[in-house]
Amino acid sequence: MFGRPIGMNQGVALPLARAHANIEAANLMRWKAANLFDAGEPCGAEANMAKLLASEASWEAGNAALNTHGGFGFAVEYDIERKFRETRLYQVAPVSNNLVLAFVAQKCLGLPKSY
């Protein structure tokens, strides 16, 4: 694009960089949950937060990839649309992010049960 790598454009680079940072944050929470589990410690909150963060980071990465490719992101040969569509699944399965947030609100923040 314009005789230079597309990643030199901030409009492309910055959303990809943010998605990467959020994936790394989700990965750290995953490791925290796994370490607690391995130590025999309670890890429900951390596991739920890891699922929440990973599902949102996945969606963000898929959206950034789709935006980077523009209309070509929907072309079958690039396989981006399928991955983008699949990232949406992680927000509702195996547990909805709203249920994860209700768990965190109740168990971590001590708020009353909302369901």
FENJO-V334309 format. One line per field, one symbol per residue. ss: DSSP state (H for helix, E for strand, C for the rest). phi: phi as a letter, one per 30 degrees, with the letter a starting at -180 (. if undefined). burial: I if it has 9 or more other C-alpha atoms within 8 Angstrom, else O. A space follows every 50 residues. Layout:
ss->???
phi->???
burial->???
This chain:
ss->CCCCCHHHCHHHHHHHHHHHHHHHHHHHHHHHHHHHHHCCCCCHHHHHHH HHHHHHHHHHHHHHHHHHHHHHHHCHHHCHHHHHHHHHHCCCCCCCHHHH HHHHHHHCCCCCCCC
phi->.hibdddddddcddddddddddddddddddddddddeddicdbedddddd dddddddddddddddddddheddcdeddidedddddddeddbbdbdeddd dddddddcciddecb
burial->OOOOOOOOOOOIIOIIOOIIOIIOIIIOIIOIIIOIIOOOOOIOIIIIII IIIIIIIIIIIIIIIIOOOOOOIIIOOIIIIOIIOOIIOIIIOOOIIOOI OIIIIIIOOOOOOOO
